[in-house]
Structures are given as structure tokens and as C-alpha cells.
Amino acid sequence: MIQSAAMDFRAKWWKGVQNGQYAPVEMEEGKQQSEAPLEDAAVISKAPSLLVSLETLTRIVCVLMFLAGAGMMWTSRTTTTKTRKYGSDLPKKEAECTKLLSLWSPVLPSVRYEVRDFKESTSNNTIYDGPPSASLEAAWKTLETMPAVMIPDENLILLDRSHIQGFVEAKREGGGIGYVGTVEVFHHLHCLNVVRQYVQRDEYPDGLVPWLFKSNSKQVARDHVTHCIATLREALMCNADLTPYLWFKGKVGEVAKEDFGASHKCKNWDSIVEGVKKHAVDIPKSAFQPGKEHEHSK
């Protein structure tokens, strides 16, 4: 009976709320108010407060859910904004990391990065592949032949060097002392070219025989190749590429195959060339003449 009375009250109370008014609750027909048990009266008297509390709680929950949703949207927006901001700042951050992880170089500010797949050269599909030819030699010469760069005197210490060691000097714009420097990667490319030429030394037609073999003894040529192999080994170990490459599952009747065309994050080559040309300096002719006693050795 208590439950029935409470439910009847809630129904009529809610109807009044929906109509924008509150109507007093009528007792069931045929009953006088004084006949209602005390327990029923107690429940009915408490019902409005219970319903108000329930409605208030519902509203609070709805507000909290709204705030939670808004918070999630704001967090998502903030995260997206940070991601976009990081993306726009990526070149700057890469430059900072490059500067931190490298010795000083005048070319560093010019370096840009790119992610690209390596080319698997197994069928002479680049200008640097194939048997000796005039075009092949020209391509390699262009790749390794770049001007020297200016090294300001005050920056020698950043290369762990000192002017008292007697380095070749160069004219510096605006005055002051400068030195001739060669960017290491071009030395590495020169060495790789020498190894390539040595491997193909018996395939050169007349007129295309490299200067290294044409103007030097076999021993001198071999010593140069040995030097280049050691240089490339040190360079590869120093600048160790830690990018993993995967393996393709073997096809029917074949074994697994390495993905040598894996994706890598690389310094953009054109940006390096631009940086070198920006700081280019002529090597004085005296550098190619027999040396004389240096002042620092007196």
C-alpha cells in the first residue's frame, strides 16, 4: 500500500511539473484523509523531497557528463594544436638536434631532412650504376667534386683544432683569418668512387682509364684504395645507421628476401649542396705546391 501511494503521488506530481504548476495530491475516492495510516502519510510527505533530490541528482550528473565531454574535446583540440605546432616547428627542432649531435660546420644551418625509401640498385637503374662509360664517370665526378668551405679562425676550436697546427689559410670577406675546409661527405664519395673504379679497372676502354691508374703505379693505386676502404669503414661506424629493415616472406620455391629499399630519414642532399656553395672558398694555389717551413715549426 505504501508503494502504491508513493507511485500515485509521483505520477501526479510529475504531471503538475510538466504543466508548469503543482496541484495538491488528492486522496483516493471514498477515503478520508484521517483514514490514511500514519505510515502512508509519512511516505507521501517525504515523496516530494525524494523526487526533488532525484531530479537534482540527475541534473548534476548531466552537468558533470557535459563538463567531462567538453574537457575531452578541449584536450583533443589542445593535443591536435600541439601536434600541428610541433609539425610546423619540426625543421627548427631538427636543426637544434643536428647542431647538438654534430661538430660545428658552416653547412649545418642549411640542412633539411626528408623521409624516403632507398633505391635497390640491382639492374643499373640509376646514373651511378653500370659499366664504365663517359656519362657514368661524369655523374660520379659531379657527385664528389664540390668547393671547399670557409672555416673562420674563431671556429677552429669547435672542430677540436688550433691555428698553431698550420692549416691552409684562405681570404676571408671583411678581413680576418680563415681556413680552407672540405666537407667530409665529399671525401667519402670520392673514396667510394675510387673503390668503384678499382673494381671495374679492367673494364675501362681506352681514353676513360681513371687518372689514379693511368698516372700511378699499381702499388700507389692499391694504397689509395686501402686508405679509402679504411675511411669508409670508419665513416660507416661513426655515423652508424640504426634504421631497421624488414624481410619479405619467401615466395613459392624462394627464400625470404631483405627489404633493402627500407624507408630512412635522410639529410636532403640538395640542401647540403646549397650550404656548401653558400660558404664556398677557393683553395689557394700554394696548397698544391711543395711545402715550406711553417712559422709554427720554427
Stockholm file with secondary structure:
# STOCKHOLM 1.0

chainA/1-298         MIQSAAMDFRAKWWKGVQNGQYAPVEMEEGKQQSEAPLEDAAVISKAPSLLVSLETLTRIVCVLMFLAGAGMMWTSRTTTTKTRKYGSDLPKKEAECTKLLSLWSPVLPSVRYEVRDFKESTSNNTIYDGPPSASLEAAWKTLETMPAVMIPDENLILLDRSHIQGFVEAKREGGGIGYVGTVEVFHHLHCLNVVRQYVQRDEYPDGLVPWLFKSNSKQVARDHVTHCIATLREALMCNADLTPYLWFKGKVGEVAKEDFGASHKCKNWDSIVEGVKKHAVDIPKSAFQPGKEHEHSK
#=GR chainA/1-298 SS CHHHHHHHHHHHHHHHHHTTSCCCCCCCTTCCGGGSCHHHHHHHHHHHHHHHHHHHHHHHHHHHHHHHHHHHHHHHHHHHHHHHHHHHHHHHHHHHHHHHHSCCCTTGGGCCEEEEECCCCSSSCSTTCSSCCHHHHHHHHHHHCCCEEEEEGGGGGGGTCCGGGCCCEEECTTSSEEEEECCHHHHHHHHHHHHHHHHTGGGCCTTCCCHHHHSSCHHHHHHHHHHHHHHHHHHHHHTCCCCCCCEECCCTTCCCEECTTCEEEEECHHHHHHHHHHTEECCCGGGGSCCCCCGGGC
#=GC SS_cons         CHHHHHHHHHHHHHHHHHTTSCCCCCCCTTCCGGGSCHHHHHHHHHHHHHHHHHHHHHHHHHHHHHHHHHHHHHHHHHHHHHHHHHHHHHHHHHHHHHHHHSCCCTTGGGCCEEEEECCCCSSSCSTTCSSCCHHHHHHHHHHHCCCEEEEEGGGGGGGTCCGGGCCCEEECTTSSEEEEECCHHHHHHHHHHHHHHHHTGGGCCTTCCCHHHHSSCHHHHHHHHHHHHHHHHHHHHHTCCCCCCCEECCCTTCCCEECTTCEEEEECHHHHHHHHHHTEECCCGGGGSCCCCCGGGC
//
